[in-house]
């Protein structure tokens, strides 16, 4: 050990060593210098990450900031540098061998490395903010790029739209997702013009006629629609305007006439409202509450109605059995919902069963109106971005959305008895919901769908 210390401290002169008159004093000096070396090495190793780990905390002690640089180099330690504690120790000892005064070097390193570490910390604090802005900008650029191409790749558009569509792009994106507008940009305008003219012909043929030219069934259906339209989204004053109700009446009646297998069923009136709001947003600005359809020309109103009609038709084509006799599609989804909840949250399922609550007593309306009546109307279009992005797979995914929505109140439900539970589920406390709560429901639904989609028998009783 004496020889090791002699080689590491070659700057000491022989006459200095001769002054040490006793073995004990020599041993004490050696131990002192050796301990100082160990402390320097420990200081360098202190706080370093071990192989395969990540340092997740930042120390506030200035002495601990020495870990960011080796004392004999100006470069920061990389991940590869921290792969082995022995390598760090060796490099530290080599650095100490090249210095005659370890304490002076250590003090200099502390001052230098503390400044460098402050700069690194400043950069790391700034990164998340810049990254978040860059991510938002990049996402908008992706939407713009997809929509501006000669041919829109619908799979890419669906992936983007699933997490929400910018409001000003929503009309164009919804038309494309539903297949109402073709992906080829050179055909799009022509197709829309032709479909809008076709809708005008339907209005003239089916709606603008006298009751004497209608069957009794058609008269009763029109009367039912006329009763339901004023009840549609009663919390939004815009839908109480007579002109808006008349547009909604035309859309629903023509759809029912042209789909005799189901005809008009209560609940379809709710499904038309998101389309009406989105396509009107191309012509009206500001809040929906302040809109007036009287500000539009007859041609604009006609085009909006046509787009609503065709998009509603496209949506319902994938779930017509929801609105045929006895509505078997809805009953099947409610049954699957019950099974899914039993597998995800058995305590809730058992409690509801013990209280004698049937899922049809509350979930029928959820499926029939696709949750439009259960959440604030300003969140509906965001929810429908995800609906339309799912495409043909929507009926399957709805089960997971409903399960996620229900289990938001898992703890609350387990404390309620039958009557209180029915009242609670029919008047859920969502009035103050923001996009955050809705995103949580959708995220959880996506997680469960991902977990179960490769086990198709999990919903079979």
C-alpha positions as CSV (number, residue, x, y, z in Angstrom):
1,X,0.0,0.0,0.0
2,X,2.9,2.3,0.8
3,X,4.3,1.8,-2.7
4,X,0.8,2.5,-4.2
5,X,0.5,5.8,-2.4
6,X,4.1,6.7,-3.3
7,X,3.3,6.3,-7.0
8,X,0.0,8.3,-6.7
9,X,1.7,11.2,-5.0
10,X,5.0,11.4,-6.9
11,X,5.1,15.2,-6.3
12,X,6.0,14.6,-2.7
13,X,9.8,15.0,-2.2
14,X,11.9,12.4,-0.4
15,X,13.0,14.9,2.2
16,X,9.3,15.4,3.1
17,X,9.0,11.7,3.8
18,X,12.1,11.7,5.9
19,X,10.6,14.2,8.2
20,X,8.1,11.6,9.4
21,X,10.0,10.3,12.5
22,X,7.8,7.4,13.5
23,X,6.0,4.5,11.7
24,X,2.8,5.5,13.4
25,X,2.9,9.0,11.9
26,X,3.7,7.6,8.5
27,X,0.8,5.2,8.7
28,X,-1.5,8.0,9.8
29,X,-0.6,10.1,6.8
30,X,-1.1,7.3,4.4
31,X,-4.5,6.4,5.9
32,X,-5.5,10.0,5.6
33,X,-4.6,10.3,2.0
34,X,-6.1,6.9,1.2
35,X,-9.4,7.8,2.9
36,X,-9.5,11.1,1.0
37,X,-9.1,9.1,-2.2
38,X,-12.0,6.8,-1.2
39,X,-14.2,9.8,-0.3
40,X,-13.5,11.3,-3.7
41,X,-14.4,8.1,-5.5
42,X,-17.5,7.7,-3.4
43,X,-18.5,11.2,-4.2
44,X,-18.3,10.5,-7.9
45,X,-20.3,7.3,-7.6
46,X,-22.9,8.7,-5.3
47,X,-26.3,8.9,-6.9
48,X,-25.3,7.2,-10.2
49,X,-27.7,4.8,-11.8
50,X,-27.0,1.1,-11.7
51,X,-26.9,-0.9,-14.9
52,X,-30.3,-1.1,-16.5
53,X,-31.8,1.5,-14.1
54,X,-32.8,5.1,-14.5
55,X,-32.1,7.9,-12.0
56,X,-35.6,9.2,-11.4
57,X,-34.8,11.8,-8.7
58,X,-32.7,14.9,-8.8
59,X,-30.7,15.6,-5.7
60,X,-30.6,19.2,-4.4
61,X,-27.3,18.9,-2.5
62,X,-24.7,20.7,-4.7
63,X,-22.1,18.1,-3.7
64,X,-24.2,15.4,-5.3
65,X,-24.2,17.2,-8.6
66,X,-20.7,15.9,-9.1
67,X,-22.2,12.8,-10.6
68,X,-23.0,14.4,-13.9
69,X,-19.4,14.7,-15.0
70,X,-16.1,12.9,-14.4
71,X,-13.5,15.1,-12.7
72,X,-11.0,14.7,-15.5
73,X,-13.3,15.5,-18.5
74,X,-15.7,18.2,-19.7
75,X,-18.1,15.8,-21.3
76,X,-21.3,14.5,-19.6
77,X,-21.4,10.8,-18.6
78,X,-23.5,8.9,-21.1
79,X,-25.6,5.8,-20.5
80,X,-22.8,3.7,-21.7
81,X,-20.4,5.3,-19.1
82,X,-22.7,4.2,-16.3
83,X,-22.9,0.6,-17.4
84,X,-20.5,-0.5,-14.7
85,X,-19.6,1.0,-11.4
86,X,-16.1,-0.5,-11.7
87,X,-15.5,1.5,-14.9
88,X,-16.5,4.7,-13.2
89,X,-14.2,4.0,-10.2
90,X,-11.3,3.2,-12.5
91,X,-11.7,6.4,-14.5
92,X,-12.0,8.4,-11.2
93,X,-8.7,6.9,-9.9
94,X,-6.9,7.6,-13.2
95,X,-8.0,11.2,-12.9
96,X,-6.7,11.4,-9.4
97,X,-3.3,10.0,-10.4
98,X,-2.7,13.0,-12.7
99,X,-3.2,15.5,-9.9
100,X,-0.8,16.5,-7.1
101,X,-3.4,18.0,-4.9
102,X,-6.7,16.0,-4.7
103,X,-8.5,18.4,-2.5
104,X,-7.9,21.4,-4.8
105,X,-9.0,19.4,-7.8
106,X,-12.2,18.2,-6.1
107,X,-13.1,21.8,-5.1
108,X,-12.6,23.0,-8.7
109,X,-14.6,20.1,-10.0
110,X,-17.5,20.9,-7.6
111,X,-17.7,24.5,-8.8
112,X,-17.5,23.6,-12.5
113,X,-19.9,20.7,-12.4
114,X,-22.5,22.5,-10.3
115,X,-22.7,25.2,-13.0
116,X,-22.9,22.6,-15.7
117,X,-25.6,20.6,-13.9
118,X,-27.7,23.8,-13.5
119,X,-27.6,24.3,-17.2
120,X,-28.6,20.7,-17.9
121,X,-31.5,20.9,-15.4
122,X,-32.7,24.1,-17.2
123,X,-32.7,22.3,-20.5
124,X,-34.6,19.3,-19.1
125,X,-37.3,21.5,-17.6
126,X,-37.9,23.2,-20.9
127,X,-38.1,20.0,-23.0
128,X,-41.7,18.9,-22.0
129,X,-43.2,22.2,-22.8
130,X,-41.6,22.4,-26.2
131,X,-42.4,18.8,-26.8
132,X,-46.1,19.2,-26.0
133,X,-46.4,22.2,-28.4
134,X,-44.6,20.3,-31.1
135,X,-46.9,17.3,-30.6
136,X,-50.0,19.4,-31.0
137,X,-48.6,21.1,-34.1
138,X,-47.5,17.8,-35.6
139,X,-50.9,16.3,-35.1
140,X,-52.6,19.3,-36.9
141,X,-50.1,19.0,-39.7
142,X,-50.9,15.3,-40.1
143,X,-54.6,16.2,-40.4
144,X,-53.9,18.9,-43.0
145,X,-51.6,16.6,-44.9
146,X,-54.1,13.8,-45.0
147,X,-56.9,16.0,-46.2
148,X,-54.9,17.9,-48.7
149,X,-53.7,14.9,-50.6
150,X,-55.1,13.8,-54.0
151,X,-56.5,10.7,-52.3
152,X,-57.2,10.5,-48.5
153,X,-56.0,7.3,-46.9
154,X,-59.0,6.5,-44.7
155,X,-57.1,4.2,-42.3
156,X,-54.7,7.0,-41.5
157,X,-57.6,9.5,-41.1
158,X,-59.4,7.1,-38.7
159,X,-56.3,6.7,-36.5
160,X,-56.0,10.5,-36.2
161,X,-59.7,11.1,-35.7
162,X,-60.1,8.6,-32.9
163,X,-58.5,11.0,-30.4
164,X,-60.5,14.0,-31.6
165,X,-60.9,16.2,-34.7
166,X,-60.2,19.9,-34.8
167,X,-63.5,21.7,-34.9
168,X,-62.9,23.5,-38.2
169,X,-61.9,20.2,-39.9
170,X,-64.8,18.1,-38.4
171,X,-67.3,18.5,-41.3
172,X,-64.8,17.4,-43.9
173,X,-63.5,14.5,-41.8
174,X,-66.9,13.2,-40.8
175,X,-68.0,13.1,-44.5
176,X,-65.0,11.1,-45.4
177,X,-65.1,8.7,-42.4
178,X,-68.7,7.8,-43.2
179,X,-68.1,7.3,-46.9
180,X,-70.4,10.1,-47.9
181,X,-67.6,12.0,-49.5
182,X,-65.2,10.0,-51.7
183,X,-61.5,9.9,-50.8
184,X,-60.5,11.1,-54.2
185,X,-60.4,14.9,-54.1
186,X,-61.2,15.3,-57.8
187,X,-64.5,13.5,-57.4
188,X,-65.6,14.9,-54.1
189,X,-67.3,18.1,-55.1
190,X,-69.2,16.4,-57.9
191,X,-70.5,13.6,-55.7
192,X,-71.6,16.0,-53.0
193,X,-73.5,18.1,-55.5
194,X,-75.2,15.1,-56.9
195,X,-76.2,13.7,-53.5
196,X,-77.6,17.1,-52.4
197,X,-79.7,17.3,-55.5
198,X,-81.0,13.8,-54.8
199,X,-82.0,14.9,-51.3
200,X,-83.9,17.8,-52.8
201,X,-85.8,15.4,-55.1
202,X,-86.7,13.3,-52.0
203,X,-88.1,16.3,-50.2
204,X,-90.3,17.1,-53.2
205,X,-91.4,13.5,-53.6
206,X,-92.0,12.5,-50.0
207,X,-92.3,15.6,-47.8
208,X,-93.8,18.4,-49.8
209,X,-97.0,16.6,-50.5
210,X,-100.5,16.7,-49.1
211,X,-101.7,14.3,-46.5
212,X,-104.2,12.9,-48.9
213,X,-101.3,11.5,-50.8
214,X,-99.9,9.7,-47.7
215,X,-100.9,6.4,-46.2
216,X,-102.3,6.3,-42.7
217,X,-99.1,4.8,-41.5
218,X,-97.1,7.7,-43.0
219,X,-99.4,10.3,-41.5
220,X,-99.0,8.7,-38.0
221,X,-95.2,8.5,-38.5
222,X,-95.0,12.2,-39.5
223,X,-97.1,13.2,-36.5
224,X,-94.8,11.3,-34.1
225,X,-91.7,13.0,-35.6
226,X,-93.4,16.3,-35.2
227,X,-94.0,15.6,-31.6
228,X,-90.5,14.4,-30.9
229,X,-88.6,17.2,-32.6
230,X,-89.4,19.9,-30.0
231,X,-88.3,17.4,-27.3
232,X,-84.9,16.9,-28.9
233,X,-82.0,18.3,-26.9
234,X,-84.3,20.5,-24.7
235,X,-81.3,22.0,-22.9
236,X,-79.9,23.7,-26.0
237,X,-82.1,26.7,-27.1
238,X,-80.9,26.4,-30.7
239,X,-83.0,23.3,-31.2
240,X,-86.1,25.1,-30.0
241,X,-86.1,27.3,-33.1
242,X,-89.0,26.4,-35.4
243,X,-86.8,26.4,-38.5
244,X,-84.4,24.0,-36.9
245,X,-87.2,21.6,-35.9
246,X,-88.6,21.8,-39.4
247,X,-85.2,20.8,-40.9
248,X,-85.0,17.9,-38.4
249,X,-88.5,16.8,-39.2
250,X,-87.7,16.7,-43.0
251,X,-84.5,14.7,-42.4
252,X,-86.2,12.1,-40.1
253,X,-89.3,11.7,-42.2
254,X,-87.4,11.1,-45.5
255,X,-85.1,8.6,-43.7
256,X,-88.1,6.7,-42.3
257,X,-89.9,6.6,-45.6
258,X,-86.8,5.3,-47.4
259,X,-86.1,2.7,-44.7
260,X,-89.4,0.9,-44.3
261,X,-87.8,-2.1,-42.5
262,X,-87.5,0.0,-39.4
263,X,-89.3,3.3,-40.1
264,X,-89.0,6.0,-37.5
265,X,-88.1,5.0,-34.0
266,X,-87.8,7.4,-31.0
267,X,-84.2,8.0,-30.4
268,X,-83.2,8.5,-34.1
269,X,-84.1,12.1,-33.7
270,X,-81.2,12.4,-31.2
271,X,-78.8,10.8,-33.6
272,X,-79.4,13.5,-36.2
273,X,-78.4,16.4,-33.9
274,X,-74.6,16.0,-34.0
275,X,-74.6,16.0,-37.8
276,X,-76.8,19.1,-37.8
277,X,-74.5,21.0,-35.5
278,X,-71.3,20.0,-37.3
279,X,-72.5,20.8,-40.8
280,X,-74.1,24.1,-39.7
281,X,-70.7,25.1,-38.1
282,X,-69.4,25.6,-41.7
283,X,-71.8,28.5,-42.0
284,X,-72.4,29.8,-38.5
285,X,-69.8,31.1,-36.0
286,X,-69.6,31.3,-32.2
287,X,-71.5,29.3,-29.7
288,X,-74.4,27.1,-30.7
289,X,-76.6,28.9,-28.2
290,X,-76.2,32.1,-30.3
291,X,-76.9,30.5,-33.7
292,X,-79.9,31.4,-35.8
293,X,-80.7,29.3,-38.8
294,X,-82.5,32.3,-40.2
295,X,-79.1,33.7,-41.1
296,X,-78.6,31.1,-43.7
297,X,-79.9,31.1,-47.3
298,X,-82.3,28.4,-48.5
299,X,-79.6,26.7,-50.5
300,X,-77.3,26.5,-47.5
301,X,-80.0,25.0,-45.3
302,X,-80.8,22.5,-48.1
303,X,-77.1,21.5,-48.3
304,X,-76.8,21.1,-44.5
305,X,-80.0,19.0,-44.4
306,X,-78.7,16.8,-47.3
307,X,-75.4,16.2,-45.6
308,X,-77.2,15.3,-42.3
309,X,-79.5,13.0,-44.1
310,X,-76.8,11.0,-45.9
311,X,-74.5,10.8,-43.0
312,X,-77.3,9.6,-40.7
313,X,-78.1,7.0,-43.3
314,X,-74.5,5.8,-43.4
315,X,-74.3,5.6,-39.6
316,X,-77.6,3.7,-39.3
317,X,-76.7,1.3,-42.1
318,X,-74.3,-0.4,-39.7
319,X,-76.9,-0.8,-36.9
320,X,-80.3,-1.1,-38.5
321,X,-81.2,-4.0,-36.3
322,X,-81.2,-1.5,-33.4
323,X,-84.4,0.0,-34.8
324,X,-86.2,-2.9,-36.4
325,X,-89.1,-4.7,-34.7
326,X,-88.3,-5.5,-31.0
327,X,-84.9,-3.8,-31.6
328,X,-82.8,-7.0,-31.3
329,X,-79.5,-5.2,-31.9
330,X,-80.0,-3.1,-28.8
331,X,-81.0,-6.1,-26.7
332,X,-77.9,-8.0,-27.8
333,X,-75.6,-5.1,-26.9
334,X,-77.2,-4.7,-23.5
335,X,-76.7,-8.4,-22.8
336,X,-73.0,-8.1,-23.8
337,X,-72.7,-5.1,-21.6
338,X,-74.0,-7.1,-18.6
339,X,-71.5,-9.9,-19.3
340,X,-68.6,-7.5,-19.7
341,X,-69.3,-5.7,-16.5
342,X,-69.5,-9.0,-14.6
343,X,-66.0,-9.9,-15.8
344,X,-64.5,-6.5,-15.2
345,X,-66.1,-5.5,-11.9
346,X,-67.8,-8.5,-10.3
347,X,-68.8,-6.7,-7.0
348,X,-70.8,-4.1,-8.9
349,X,-72.4,-6.8,-11.1
350,X,-73.3,-8.9,-8.0
351,X,-74.7,-5.9,-6.1
352,X,-76.9,-4.9,-9.1
353,X,-78.1,-8.5,-9.5
354,X,-78.9,-8.8,-5.8
355,X,-80.9,-5.6,-5.9
356,X,-82.9,-7.0,-8.9
357,X,-81.8,-4.3,-11.3
358,X,-81.9,-5.3,-15.0
359,X,-79.5,-3.6,-17.4
360,X,-82.3,-3.0,-19.8
361,X,-83.8,-0.6,-17.3
362,X,-81.1,2.0,-17.8
363,X,-78.8,0.8,-20.7
364,X,-81.5,0.6,-23.3
365,X,-81.6,4.4,-23.6
366,X,-77.8,4.5,-23.7
367,X,-77.6,2.3,-26.7
368,X,-80.7,3.7,-28.4
369,X,-79.3,7.3,-28.3
370,X,-75.6,6.5,-28.2
371,X,-75.2,8.3,-24.8
372,X,-76.3,11.7,-26.3
373,X,-78.8,12.1,-23.5
374,X,-76.3,11.1,-20.8
375,X,-73.6,13.7,-21.3
376,X,-73.5,17.5,-21.9
377,X,-74.2,18.3,-25.5
378,X,-71.0,20.2,-26.0
379,X,-69.1,16.9,-25.5
380,X,-71.2,14.9,-28.0
381,X,-69.2,15.8,-31.1
382,X,-66.0,14.8,-29.5
383,X,-67.5,11.5,-28.5
384,X,-68.7,11.0,-32.1
385,X,-65.2,11.6,-33.5
386,X,-64.3,8.3,-31.9
387,X,-67.6,6.6,-32.9
388,X,-67.1,7.5,-36.6
389,X,-63.4,6.6,-36.5
390,X,-64.4,3.1,-35.4
391,X,-66.3,2.6,-38.7
392,X,-67.9,-0.8,-39.1
393,X,-66.5,-1.9,-35.7
394,X,-68.5,0.7,-33.8
395,X,-71.3,-1.7,-32.5
396,X,-68.6,-3.9,-31.0
397,X,-66.7,-1.0,-29.4
398,X,-69.9,0.6,-28.0
399,X,-70.1,-2.2,-25.4
400,X,-66.7,-1.1,-23.9
401,X,-67.7,2.5,-23.9
402,X,-70.9,1.8,-22.1
403,X,-69.1,-0.4,-19.6
404,X,-66.5,2.3,-19.0
405,X,-69.2,4.9,-18.6
406,X,-71.1,2.8,-16.1
407,X,-68.1,1.8,-14.0
408,X,-67.1,5.4,-13.6
409,X,-69.5,5.3,-10.6
410,X,-68.6,1.8,-9.4
411,X,-68.1,2.8,-5.8
412,X,-71.3,4.9,-5.7
413,X,-73.4,2.1,-7.2
414,X,-72.4,-0.5,-4.6
415,X,-73.8,1.8,-1.8
416,X,-77.3,2.2,-3.4
417,X,-80.4,0.2,-3.1
418,X,-82.7,-0.6,-6.1
419,X,-84.8,2.5,-6.2
420,X,-82.0,4.9,-5.6
421,X,-79.8,3.1,-8.1
422,X,-82.5,3.4,-10.8
423,X,-82.9,7.1,-10.2
424,X,-79.1,7.6,-10.1
425,X,-78.5,5.8,-13.4
426,X,-81.3,7.7,-15.1
427,X,-80.0,11.1,-13.9
428,X,-76.3,10.7,-13.9
429,X,-74.2,13.6,-12.5
430,X,-72.5,14.6,-15.7
431,X,-73.6,18.2,-16.0
432,X,-70.2,19.5,-15.1
433,X,-68.2,17.1,-17.1
434,X,-65.4,18.4,-19.3
435,X,-63.4,16.8,-22.0
436,X,-61.1,15.3,-19.3
437,X,-63.8,13.0,-17.9
438,X,-64.9,11.9,-21.4
439,X,-61.3,11.1,-22.4
440,X,-61.0,9.0,-19.3
441,X,-64.1,7.0,-20.4
442,X,-62.8,6.5,-23.9
443,X,-59.2,5.6,-22.8
444,X,-60.5,3.0,-20.4
445,X,-62.8,1.5,-23.0
446,X,-59.9,1.3,-25.4
447,X,-57.8,-0.5,-22.8
448,X,-60.5,-3.1,-22.1
449,X,-61.2,-3.6,-25.8
450,X,-57.5,-4.2,-26.4
451,X,-57.4,-6.7,-23.5
452,X,-60.5,-8.7,-24.6
453,X,-60.5,-8.4,-28.4
454,X,-58.4,-11.6,-28.9
455,X,-60.7,-13.5,-26.7
456,X,-64.1,-13.3,-28.5
457,X,-65.7,-15.9,-26.3
458,X,-65.4,-13.7,-23.2
459,X,-68.9,-12.3,-23.8
460,X,-70.5,-15.7,-24.3
461,X,-72.4,-16.7,-21.2
